[in-house]
Amino acid sequence: MFGKLLILLCALALAVGLAARSSNGAGPKRTYVVRPGDTLWTVAQQMYSGDPREGVWELEQRNHLASATIVPGEKLLVP
C-alpha cells in the first residue's frame, strides 16, 4: 500500500513539474525584426515593462547574443 501511494505521489509531482515547465514563458514565441537605429536598449524599452536593463539581459540570454550589437533585419526572440 505504501509503495503504491509513493508511486502516485511521485507521478503527481512529475505531472505538476512538467506543467510548470511548459508554462515557463507562457504564450507563443514572438520575434522582433531589428530596424535601422534600433539598439538592444530601445528594443527592451518597447518590449518589456519595468527596468530596461533586465530587458536587455533577457534579450541577450534568449537570443544567445555574444555582444550588444544588433543589425537591421536581425530577428530577436521576445516574450
PyMOL Python script that loads the backbone (N, CA, C, O; Angstrom):
from pymol import cmd

cmd.read_pdbstr("""\
ATOM      1  N   MET A   1       0.821  -1.194   0.000  1.00  0.00           N
ATOM      2  CA  MET A   1       0.000   0.000   0.000  1.00  0.00           C
ATOM      3  C   MET A   1       0.870   1.264   0.000  1.00  0.00           C
ATOM      4  O   MET A   1       0.612   2.204  -0.753  1.00  0.00           O
ATOM      5  N   PHE A   2       1.901   1.275   0.853  1.00  0.00           N
ATOM      6  CA  PHE A   2       2.783   2.434   0.929  1.00  0.00           C
ATOM      7  C   PHE A   2       3.496   2.657  -0.400  1.00  0.00           C
ATOM      8  O   PHE A   2       3.681   3.799  -0.820  1.00  0.00           O
ATOM      9  N   GLY A   3       3.898   1.575  -1.065  1.00  0.00           N
ATOM     10  CA  GLY A   3       4.592   1.675  -2.347  1.00  0.00           C
ATOM     11  C   GLY A   3       3.720   2.318  -3.412  1.00  0.00           C
ATOM     12  O   GLY A   3       4.188   3.154  -4.185  1.00  0.00           O
ATOM     13  N   LYS A   4       2.449   1.924  -3.452  1.00  0.00           N
ATOM     14  CA  LYS A   4       1.524   2.495  -4.434  1.00  0.00           C
ATOM     15  C   LYS A   4       1.296   3.980  -4.170  1.00  0.00           C
ATOM     16  O   LYS A   4       1.221   4.784  -5.099  1.00  0.00           O
ATOM     17  N   LEU A   5       1.188   4.328  -2.893  1.00  0.00           N
ATOM     18  CA  LEU A   5       0.999   5.734  -2.533  1.00  0.00           C
ATOM     19  C   LEU A   5       2.226   6.556  -2.921  1.00  0.00           C
ATOM     20  O   LEU A   5       2.104   7.673  -3.424  1.00  0.00           O
ATOM     21  N   LEU A   6       3.398   5.994  -2.684  1.00  0.00           N
ATOM     22  CA  LEU A   6       4.636   6.683  -3.037  1.00  0.00           C
ATOM     23  C   LEU A   6       4.733   6.889  -4.553  1.00  0.00           C
ATOM     24  O   LEU A   6       5.118   7.964  -5.012  1.00  0.00           O
ATOM     25  N   ILE A   7       4.386   5.867  -5.318  1.00  0.00           N
ATOM     26  CA  ILE A   7       4.408   5.978  -6.776  1.00  0.00           C
ATOM     27  C   ILE A   7       3.403   7.026  -7.242  1.00  0.00           C
ATOM     28  O   ILE A   7       3.701   7.819  -8.135  1.00  0.00           O
ATOM     29  N   LEU A   8       2.223   7.031  -6.646  1.00  0.00           N
ATOM     30  CA  LEU A   8       1.203   8.011  -7.009  1.00  0.00           C
ATOM     31  C   LEU A   8       1.678   9.434  -6.719  1.00  0.00           C
ATOM     32  O   LEU A   8       1.487  10.331  -7.539  1.00  0.00           O
ATOM     33  N   LEU A   9       2.291   9.640  -5.564  1.00  0.00           N
ATOM     34  CA  LEU A   9       2.792  10.969  -5.210  1.00  0.00           C
ATOM     35  C   LEU A   9       3.921  11.409  -6.143  1.00  0.00           C
ATOM     36  O   LEU A   9       3.994  12.577  -6.525  1.00  0.00           O
ATOM     37  N   CYS A  10       4.797  10.479  -6.508  1.00  0.00           N
ATOM     38  CA  CYS A  10       5.881  10.811  -7.440  1.00  0.00           C
ATOM     39  C   CYS A  10       5.321  11.181  -8.812  1.00  0.00           C
ATOM     40  O   CYS A  10       5.784  12.133  -9.440  1.00  0.00           O
ATOM     41  N   ALA A  11       4.329  10.427  -9.271  1.00  0.00           N
ATOM     42  CA  ALA A  11       3.713  10.720 -10.563  1.00  0.00           C
ATOM     43  C   ALA A  11       3.036  12.087 -10.537  1.00  0.00           C
ATOM     44  O   ALA A  11       3.120  12.844 -11.504  1.00  0.00           O
ATOM     45  N   LEU A  12       2.373  12.397  -9.439  1.00  0.00           N
ATOM     46  CA  LEU A  12       1.714  13.694  -9.305  1.00  0.00           C
ATOM     47  C   LEU A  12       2.741  14.827  -9.305  1.00  0.00           C
ATOM     48  O   LEU A  12       2.540  15.851  -9.958  1.00  0.00           O
ATOM     49  N   ALA A  13       3.833  14.642  -8.575  1.00  0.00           N
ATOM     50  CA  ALA A  13       4.884  15.661  -8.535  1.00  0.00           C
ATOM     51  C   ALA A  13       5.495  15.860  -9.920  1.00  0.00           C
ATOM     52  O   ALA A  13       5.784  16.990 -10.314  1.00  0.00           O
ATOM     53  N   LEU A  14       5.692  14.777 -10.654  1.00  0.00           N
ATOM     54  CA  LEU A  14       6.231  14.866 -12.003  1.00  0.00           C
ATOM     55  C   LEU A  14       5.277  15.620 -12.924  1.00  0.00           C
ATOM     56  O   LEU A  14       5.706  16.458 -13.717  1.00  0.00           O
ATOM     57  N   ALA A  15       3.994  15.324 -12.820  1.00  0.00           N
ATOM     58  CA  ALA A  15       2.998  15.995 -13.662  1.00  0.00           C
ATOM     59  C   ALA A  15       2.951  17.489 -13.368  1.00  0.00           C
ATOM     60  O   ALA A  15       2.876  18.301 -14.290  1.00  0.00           O
ATOM     61  N   VAL A  16       2.995  17.852 -12.100  1.00  0.00           N
ATOM     62  CA  VAL A  16       2.979  19.270 -11.724  1.00  0.00           C
ATOM     63  C   VAL A  16       4.243  19.958 -12.233  1.00  0.00           C
ATOM     64  O   VAL A  16       4.181  21.079 -12.738  1.00  0.00           O
ATOM     65  N   GLY A  17       5.384  19.292 -12.101  1.00  0.00           N
ATOM     66  CA  GLY A  17       6.641  19.860 -12.586  1.00  0.00           C
ATOM     67  C   GLY A  17       6.636  20.078 -14.085  1.00  0.00           C
ATOM     68  O   GLY A  17       7.098  21.114 -14.565  1.00  0.00           O
ATOM     69  N   LEU A  18       6.120  19.114 -14.828  1.00  0.00           N
ATOM     70  CA  LEU A  18       6.047  19.258 -16.283  1.00  0.00           C
ATOM     71  C   LEU A  18       5.087  20.366 -16.686  1.00  0.00           C
ATOM     72  O   LEU A  18       5.355  21.107 -17.632  1.00  0.00           O
ATOM     73  N   ALA A  19       3.983  20.484 -15.981  1.00  0.00           N
ATOM     74  CA  ALA A  19       3.018  21.544 -16.287  1.00  0.00           C
ATOM     75  C   ALA A  19       3.636  22.913 -16.025  1.00  0.00           C
ATOM     76  O   ALA A  19       3.448  23.843 -16.810  1.00  0.00           O
ATOM     77  N   ALA A  20       4.367  23.038 -14.929  1.00  0.00           N
ATOM     78  CA  ALA A  20       5.010  24.314 -14.605  1.00  0.00           C
ATOM     79  C   ALA A  20       6.089  24.642 -15.627  1.00  0.00           C
ATOM     80  O   ALA A  20       6.246  25.796 -16.026  1.00  0.00           O
ATOM     81  N   ARG A  21       6.823  23.635 -16.044  1.00  0.00           N
ATOM     82  CA  ARG A  21       7.891  23.861 -17.012  1.00  0.00           C
ATOM     83  C   ARG A  21       7.331  24.298 -18.357  1.00  0.00           C
ATOM     84  O   ARG A  21       7.889  25.188 -19.000  1.00  0.00           O
ATOM     85  N   SER A  22       6.242  23.687 -18.786  1.00  0.00           N
ATOM     86  CA  SER A  22       5.684  24.038 -20.086  1.00  0.00           C
ATOM     87  C   SER A  22       5.058  25.424 -20.080  1.00  0.00           C
ATOM     88  O   SER A  22       4.898  26.027 -21.142  1.00  0.00           O
ATOM     89  N   SER A  23       4.701  25.943 -18.909  1.00  0.00           N
ATOM     90  CA  SER A  23       4.118  27.279 -18.851  1.00  0.00           C
ATOM     91  C   SER A  23       5.176  28.355 -18.665  1.00  0.00           C
ATOM     92  O   SER A  23       4.843  29.540 -18.628  1.00  0.00           O
ATOM     93  N   ASN A  24       6.444  27.971 -18.547  1.00  0.00           N
ATOM     94  CA  ASN A  24       7.521  28.940 -18.423  1.00  0.00           C
ATOM     95  C   ASN A  24       7.618  29.735 -19.717  1.00  0.00           C
ATOM     96  O   ASN A  24       7.797  29.160 -20.791  1.00  0.00           O
ATOM     97  N   GLY A  25       7.501  31.068 -19.618  1.00  0.00           N
ATOM     98  CA  GLY A  25       7.491  31.886 -20.821  1.00  0.00           C
ATOM     99  C   GLY A  25       6.220  31.635 -21.603  1.00  0.00           C
ATOM    100  O   GLY A  25       6.237  31.489 -22.825  1.00  0.00           O
ATOM    101  N   ALA A  26       5.126  31.590 -20.881  1.00  0.00           N
ATOM    102  CA  ALA A  26       3.844  31.223 -21.473  1.00  0.00           C
ATOM    103  C   ALA A  26       3.523  32.078 -22.685  1.00  0.00           C
ATOM    104  O   ALA A  26       3.946  33.229 -22.792  1.00  0.00           O
ATOM    105  N   GLY A  27       2.787  31.499 -23.565  1.00  0.00           N
ATOM    106  CA  GLY A  27       2.382  32.195 -24.770  1.00  0.00           C
ATOM    107  C   GLY A  27       3.289  31.854 -25.931  1.00  0.00           C
ATOM    108  O   GLY A  27       4.379  31.312 -25.747  1.00  0.00           O
ATOM    109  N   PRO A  28       2.839  32.170 -27.110  1.00  0.00           N
ATOM    110  CA  PRO A  28       3.643  31.857 -28.291  1.00  0.00           C
ATOM    111  C   PRO A  28       4.889  32.728 -28.347  1.00  0.00           C
ATOM    112  O   PRO A  28       4.889  33.874 -27.897  1.00  0.00           O
ATOM    113  N   LYS A  29       5.939  32.166 -28.902  1.00  0.00           N
ATOM    114  CA  LYS A  29       7.166  32.943 -29.060  1.00  0.00           C
ATOM    115  C   LYS A  29       6.963  33.942 -30.189  1.00  0.00           C
ATOM    116  O   LYS A  29       6.432  33.613 -31.250  1.00  0.00           O
ATOM    117  N   ARG A  30       7.398  35.165 -29.932  1.00  0.00           N
ATOM    118  CA  ARG A  30       7.282  36.224 -30.931  1.00  0.00           C
ATOM    119  C   ARG A  30       8.679  36.642 -31.356  1.00  0.00           C
ATOM    120  O   ARG A  30       9.658  36.442 -30.637  1.00  0.00           O
ATOM    121  N   THR A  31       8.744  37.217 -32.526  1.00  0.00           N
ATOM    122  CA  THR A  31      10.018  37.747 -32.989  1.00  0.00           C
ATOM    123  C   THR A  31       9.879  39.240 -33.247  1.00  0.00           C
ATOM    124  O   THR A  31       8.803  39.742 -33.575  1.00  0.00           O
ATOM    125  N   TYR A  32      10.973  39.915 -33.093  1.00  0.00           N
ATOM    126  CA  TYR A  32      11.055  41.340 -33.390  1.00  0.00           C
ATOM    127  C   TYR A  32      12.140  41.492 -34.445  1.00  0.00           C
ATOM    128  O   TYR A  32      13.255  41.007 -34.257  1.00  0.00           O
ATOM    129  N   VAL A  33      11.832  42.151 -35.542  1.00  0.00           N
ATOM    130  CA  VAL A  33      12.816  42.386 -36.597  1.00  0.00           C
ATOM    131  C   VAL A  33      13.468  43.736 -36.337  1.00  0.00           C
ATOM    132  O   VAL A  33      12.801  44.768 -36.272  1.00  0.00           O
ATOM    133  N   VAL A  34      14.780  43.704 -36.189  1.00  0.00           N
ATOM    134  CA  VAL A  34      15.550  44.912 -35.887  1.00  0.00           C
ATOM    135  C   VAL A  34      15.469  45.876 -37.064  1.00  0.00           C
ATOM    136  O   VAL A  34      15.635  45.491 -38.221  1.00  0.00           O
ATOM    137  N   ARG A  35      15.208  47.143 -36.736  1.00  0.00           N
ATOM    138  CA  ARG A  35      15.127  48.212 -37.737  1.00  0.00           C
ATOM    139  C   ARG A  35      16.356  49.114 -37.622  1.00  0.00           C
ATOM    140  O   ARG A  35      17.031  49.113 -36.593  1.00  0.00           O
ATOM    141  N   PRO A  36      16.647  49.877 -38.666  1.00  0.00           N
ATOM    142  CA  PRO A  36      17.776  50.810 -38.582  1.00  0.00           C
ATOM    143  C   PRO A  36      17.612  51.745 -37.379  1.00  0.00           C
ATOM    144  O   PRO A  36      16.530  52.283 -37.145  1.00  0.00           O
ATOM    145  N   GLY A  37      18.680  51.928 -36.635  1.00  0.00           N
ATOM    146  CA  GLY A  37      18.653  52.799 -35.469  1.00  0.00           C
ATOM    147  C   GLY A  37      18.294  52.096 -34.170  1.00  0.00           C
ATOM    148  O   GLY A  37      18.449  52.674 -33.094  1.00  0.00           O
ATOM    149  N   ASP A  38      17.813  50.849 -34.250  1.00  0.00           N
ATOM    150  CA  ASP A  38      17.472  50.105 -33.033  1.00  0.00           C
ATOM    151  C   ASP A  38      18.727  49.717 -32.266  1.00  0.00           C
ATOM    152  O   ASP A  38      19.777  49.447 -32.848  1.00  0.00           O
ATOM    153  N   THR A  39      18.593  49.697 -30.961  1.00  0.00           N
ATOM    154  CA  THR A  39      19.608  49.142 -30.071  1.00  0.00           C
ATOM    155  C   THR A  39      18.900  48.165 -29.149  1.00  0.00           C
ATOM    156  O   THR A  39      17.672  48.166 -29.061  1.00  0.00           O
ATOM    157  N   LEU A  40      19.669  47.333 -28.462  1.00  0.00           N
ATOM    158  CA  LEU A  40      19.034  46.427 -27.502  1.00  0.00           C
ATOM    159  C   LEU A  40      18.262  47.223 -26.457  1.00  0.00           C
ATOM    160  O   LEU A  40      17.199  46.798 -26.003  1.00  0.00           O
ATOM    161  N   TRP A  41      18.794  48.364 -26.083  1.00  0.00           N
ATOM    162  CA  TRP A  41      18.133  49.200 -25.084  1.00  0.00           C
ATOM    163  C   TRP A  41      16.761  49.668 -25.576  1.00  0.00           C
ATOM    164  O   TRP A  41      15.777  49.582 -24.841  1.00  0.00           O
ATOM    165  N   THR A  42      16.693  50.165 -26.823  1.00  0.00           N
ATOM    166  CA  THR A  42      15.407  50.659 -27.329  1.00  0.00           C
ATOM    167  C   THR A  42      14.412  49.516 -27.531  1.00  0.00           C
ATOM    168  O   THR A  42      13.216  49.683 -27.295  1.00  0.00           O
ATOM    169  N   VAL A  43      14.907  48.356 -27.968  1.00  0.00           N
ATOM    170  CA  VAL A  43      14.018  47.196 -28.113  1.00  0.00           C
ATOM    171  C   VAL A  43      13.495  46.780 -26.743  1.00  0.00           C
ATOM    172  O   VAL A  43      12.309  46.483 -26.592  1.00  0.00           O
ATOM    173  N   ALA A  44      14.376  46.757 -25.746  1.00  0.00           N
ATOM    174  CA  ALA A  44      13.961  46.386 -24.390  1.00  0.00           C
ATOM    175  C   ALA A  44      12.925  47.370 -23.851  1.00  0.00           C
ATOM    176  O   ALA A  44      11.967  46.960 -23.196  1.00  0.00           O
ATOM    177  N   GLN A  45      13.107  48.653 -24.117  1.00  0.00           N
ATOM    178  CA  GLN A  45      12.132  49.644 -23.659  1.00  0.00           C
ATOM    179  C   GLN A  45      10.768  49.418 -24.302  1.00  0.00           C
ATOM    180  O   GLN A  45       9.737  49.613 -23.659  1.00  0.00           O
ATOM    181  N   GLN A  46      10.758  49.007 -25.569  1.00  0.00           N
ATOM    182  CA  GLN A  46       9.498  48.788 -26.281  1.00  0.00           C
ATOM    183  C   GLN A  46       8.818  47.485 -25.874  1.00  0.00           C
ATOM    184  O   GLN A  46       7.592  47.433 -25.770  1.00  0.00           O
ATOM    185  N   MET A  47       9.599  46.435 -25.642  1.00  0.00           N
ATOM    186  CA  MET A  47       9.034  45.099 -25.497  1.00  0.00           C
ATOM    187  C   MET A  47       8.862  44.635 -24.051  1.00  0.00           C
ATOM    188  O   MET A  47       8.130  43.677 -23.802  1.00  0.00           O
ATOM    189  N   TYR A  48       9.516  45.288 -23.100  1.00  0.00           N
ATOM    190  CA  TYR A  48       9.481  44.852 -21.706  1.00  0.00           C
ATOM    191  C   TYR A  48       8.945  45.966 -20.822  1.00  0.00           C
ATOM    192  O   TYR A  48       9.244  47.142 -21.028  1.00  0.00           O
ATOM    193  N   SER A  49       8.159  45.581 -19.847  1.00  0.00           N
ATOM    194  CA  SER A  49       7.757  46.555 -18.831  1.00  0.00           C
ATOM    195  C   SER A  49       8.793  46.492 -17.719  1.00  0.00           C
ATOM    196  O   SER A  49       9.415  45.451 -17.508  1.00  0.00           O
ATOM    197  N   GLY A  50       8.976  47.566 -17.028  1.00  0.00           N
ATOM    198  CA  GLY A  50       9.940  47.575 -15.936  1.00  0.00           C
ATOM    199  C   GLY A  50      11.294  48.089 -16.386  1.00  0.00           C
ATOM    200  O   GLY A  50      11.399  48.867 -17.335  1.00  0.00           O
ATOM    201  N   ASP A  51      12.322  47.644 -15.692  1.00  0.00           N
ATOM    202  CA  ASP A  51      13.688  48.110 -15.895  1.00  0.00           C
ATOM    203  C   ASP A  51      14.235  47.628 -17.245  1.00  0.00           C
ATOM    204  O   ASP A  51      14.318  46.420 -17.470  1.00  0.00           O
ATOM    205  N   PRO A  52      14.608  48.541 -18.143  1.00  0.00           N
ATOM    206  CA  PRO A  52      15.139  48.125 -19.448  1.00  0.00           C
ATOM    207  C   PRO A  52      16.410  47.286 -19.339  1.00  0.00           C
ATOM    208  O   PRO A  52      16.696  46.484 -20.228  1.00  0.00           O
ATOM    209  N   ARG A  53      17.180  47.462 -18.254  1.00  0.00           N
ATOM    210  CA  ARG A  53      18.391  46.650 -18.088  1.00  0.00           C
ATOM    211  C   ARG A  53      18.053  45.173 -18.008  1.00  0.00           C
ATOM    212  O   ARG A  53      18.777  44.332 -18.542  1.00  0.00           O
ATOM    213  N   GLU A  54      16.946  44.856 -17.333  1.00  0.00           N
ATOM    214  CA  GLU A  54      16.509  43.460 -17.264  1.00  0.00           C
ATOM    215  C   GLU A  54      16.071  42.976 -18.642  1.00  0.00           C
ATOM    216  O   GLU A  54      16.314  41.825 -19.004  1.00  0.00           O
ATOM    217  N   GLY A  55      15.427  43.852 -19.411  1.00  0.00           N
ATOM    218  CA  GLY A  55      15.019  43.501 -20.765  1.00  0.00           C
ATOM    219  C   GLY A  55      16.209  43.240 -21.674  1.00  0.00           C
ATOM    220  O   GLY A  55      16.191  42.303 -22.473  1.00  0.00           O
ATOM    221  N   VAL A  56      17.250  44.071 -21.553  1.00  0.00           N
ATOM    222  CA  VAL A  56      18.467  43.870 -22.344  1.00  0.00           C
ATOM    223  C   VAL A  56      19.086  42.525 -21.992  1.00  0.00           C
ATOM    224  O   VAL A  56      19.472  41.762 -22.878  1.00  0.00           O
ATOM    225  N   TRP A  57      19.179  42.234 -20.695  1.00  0.00           N
ATOM    226  CA  TRP A  57      19.752  40.959 -20.256  1.00  0.00           C
ATOM    227  C   TRP A  57      18.933  39.793 -20.813  1.00  0.00           C
ATOM    228  O   TRP A  57      19.494  38.821 -21.317  1.00  0.00           O
ATOM    229  N   GLU A  58      17.609  39.893 -20.719  1.00  0.00           N
ATOM    230  CA  GLU A  58      16.731  38.831 -21.219  1.00  0.00           C
ATOM    231  C   GLU A  58      16.900  38.646 -22.729  1.00  0.00           C
ATOM    232  O   GLU A  58      16.963  37.514 -23.207  1.00  0.00           O
ATOM    233  N   LEU A  59      16.975  39.738 -23.477  1.00  0.00           N
ATOM    234  CA  LEU A  59      17.190  39.641 -24.927  1.00  0.00           C
ATOM    235  C   LEU A  59      18.522  38.959 -25.244  1.00  0.00           C
ATOM    236  O   LEU A  59      18.595  38.107 -26.129  1.00  0.00           O
ATOM    237  N   GLU A  60      19.570  39.340 -24.516  1.00  0.00           N
ATOM    238  CA  GLU A  60      20.883  38.726 -24.740  1.00  0.00           C
ATOM    239  C   GLU A  60      20.841  37.230 -24.456  1.00  0.00           C
ATOM    240  O   GLU A  60      21.384  36.436 -25.223  1.00  0.00           O
ATOM    241  N   GLN A  61      20.201  36.844 -23.361  1.00  0.00           N
ATOM    242  CA  GLN A  61      20.125  35.429 -22.991  1.00  0.00           C
ATOM    243  C   GLN A  61      19.260  34.642 -23.965  1.00  0.00           C
ATOM    244  O   GLN A  61      19.665  33.588 -24.454  1.00  0.00           O
ATOM    245  N   ARG A  62      18.087  35.150 -24.239  1.00  0.00           N
ATOM    246  CA  ARG A  62      17.114  34.437 -25.080  1.00  0.00           C
ATOM    247  C   ARG A  62      17.637  34.250 -26.505  1.00  0.00           C
ATOM    248  O   ARG A  62      17.322  33.255 -27.159  1.00  0.00           O
ATOM    249  N   ASN A  63      18.434  35.203 -26.984  1.00  0.00           N
ATOM    250  CA  ASN A  63      18.916  35.164 -28.366  1.00  0.00           C
ATOM    251  C   ASN A  63      20.381  34.747 -28.478  1.00  0.00           C
ATOM    252  O   ASN A  63      20.953  34.785 -29.567  1.00  0.00           O
ATOM    253  N   HIS A  64      20.987  34.353 -27.372  1.00  0.00           N
ATOM    254  CA  HIS A  64      22.380  33.879 -27.345  1.00  0.00           C
ATOM    255  C   HIS A  64      23.315  34.896 -27.996  1.00  0.00           C
ATOM    256  O   HIS A  64      24.146  34.549 -28.836  1.00  0.00           O
ATOM    257  N   LEU A  65      23.164  36.147 -27.595  1.00  0.00           N
ATOM    258  CA  LEU A  65      23.984  37.215 -28.169  1.00  0.00           C
ATOM    259  C   LEU A  65      25.312  37.306 -27.431  1.00  0.00           C
ATOM    260  O   LEU A  65      25.344  37.336 -26.200  1.00  0.00           O
ATOM    261  N   ALA A  66      26.403  37.349 -28.179  1.00  0.00           N
ATOM    262  CA  ALA A  66      27.729  37.473 -27.581  1.00  0.00           C
ATOM    263  C   ALA A  66      28.061  38.925 -27.262  1.00  0.00           C
ATOM    264  O   ALA A  66      28.938  39.202 -26.443  1.00  0.00           O
ATOM    265  N   SER A  67      27.358  39.853 -27.912  1.00  0.00           N
ATOM    266  CA  SER A  67      27.573  41.274 -27.640  1.00  0.00           C
ATOM    267  C   SER A  67      26.236  41.990 -27.780  1.00  0.00           C
ATOM    268  O   SER A  67      25.229  41.391 -28.159  1.00  0.00           O
ATOM    269  N   ALA A  68      26.244  43.269 -27.471  1.00  0.00           N
ATOM    270  CA  ALA A  68      25.013  44.056 -27.549  1.00  0.00           C
ATOM    271  C   ALA A  68      24.773  44.609 -28.949  1.00  0.00           C
ATOM    272  O   ALA A  68      23.830  45.372 -29.158  1.00  0.00           O
ATOM    273  N   THR A  69      25.606  44.239 -29.901  1.00  0.00           N
ATOM    274  CA  THR A  69      25.470  44.736 -31.267  1.00  0.00           C
ATOM    275  C   THR A  69      24.380  43.965 -32.000  1.00  0.00           C
ATOM    276  O   THR A  69      24.411  42.736 -32.067  1.00  0.00           O
ATOM    277  N   ILE A  70      23.416  44.700 -32.550  1.00  0.00           N
ATOM    278  CA  ILE A  70      22.379  44.102 -33.389  1.00  0.00           C
ATOM    279  C   ILE A  70      22.355  44.852 -34.709  1.00  0.00           C
ATOM    280  O   ILE A  70      22.748  46.016 -34.777  1.00  0.00           O
ATOM    281  N   VAL A  71      21.894  44.184 -35.755  1.00  0.00           N
ATOM    282  CA  VAL A  71      21.906  44.790 -37.090  1.00  0.00           C
ATOM    283  C   VAL A  71      20.503  44.760 -37.688  1.00  0.00           C
ATOM    284  O   VAL A  71      19.722  43.854 -37.396  1.00  0.00           O
ATOM    285  N   PRO A  72      20.181  45.747 -38.524  1.00  0.00           N
ATOM    286  CA  PRO A  72      18.864  45.763 -39.164  1.00  0.00           C
ATOM    287  C   PRO A  72      18.592  44.453 -39.910  1.00  0.00           C
ATOM    288  O   PRO A  72      19.458  43.915 -40.599  1.00  0.00           O
ATOM    289  N   GLY A  73      17.371  43.966 -39.750  1.00  0.00           N
ATOM    290  CA  GLY A  73      16.969  42.718 -40.378  1.00  0.00           C
ATOM    291  C   GLY A  73      17.124  41.513 -39.477  1.00  0.00           C
ATOM    292  O   GLY A  73      16.531  40.465 -39.736  1.00  0.00           O
ATOM    293  N   GLU A  74      17.916  41.645 -38.417  1.00  0.00           N
ATOM    294  CA  GLU A  74      18.104  40.539 -37.474  1.00  0.00           C
ATOM    295  C   GLU A  74      16.791  40.280 -36.742  1.00  0.00           C
ATOM    296  O   GLU A  74      16.066  41.217 -36.407  1.00  0.00           O
ATOM    297  N   LYS A  75      16.488  39.011 -36.496  1.00  0.00           N
ATOM    298  CA  LYS A  75      15.263  38.648 -35.783  1.00  0.00           C
ATOM    299  C   LYS A  75      15.618  38.275 -34.352  1.00  0.00           C
ATOM    300  O   LYS A  75      16.484  37.435 -34.107  1.00  0.00           O
ATOM    301  N   LEU A  76      14.932  38.918 -33.410  1.00  0.00           N
ATOM    302  CA  LEU A  76      15.141  38.653 -31.992  1.00  0.00           C
ATOM    303  C   LEU A  76      13.912  37.970 -31.418  1.00  0.00           C
ATOM    304  O   LEU A  76      12.783  38.372 -31.701  1.00  0.00           O
ATOM    305  N   LEU A  77      14.129  36.937 -30.611  1.00  0.00           N
ATOM    306  CA  LEU A  77      13.024  36.312 -29.891  1.00  0.00           C
ATOM    307  C   LEU A  77      12.670  37.180 -28.697  1.00  0.00           C
ATOM    308  O   LEU A  77      13.541  37.561 -27.915  1.00  0.00           O
ATOM    309  N   VAL A  78      11.401  37.487 -28.560  1.00  0.00           N
ATOM    310  CA  VAL A  78      10.909  38.276 -27.428  1.00  0.00           C
ATOM    311  C   VAL A  78       9.718  37.543 -26.824  1.00  0.00           C
ATOM    312  O   VAL A  78       9.044  36.777 -27.513  1.00  0.00           O
ATOM    313  N   PRO A  79       9.453  37.777 -25.528  1.00  0.00           N
ATOM    314  CA  PRO A  79       8.306  37.087 -24.905  1.00  0.00           C
ATOM    315  C   PRO A  79       6.972  37.635 -25.378  1.00  0.00           C
ATOM    316  O   PRO A  79       5.922  37.160 -24.947  1.00  0.00           O
TER     317      PRO A  79
END
""", "prot")
cmd.dss("prot")
cmd.show_as("cartoon", "prot")
cmd.util.cbc("prot")
cmd.orient("prot")
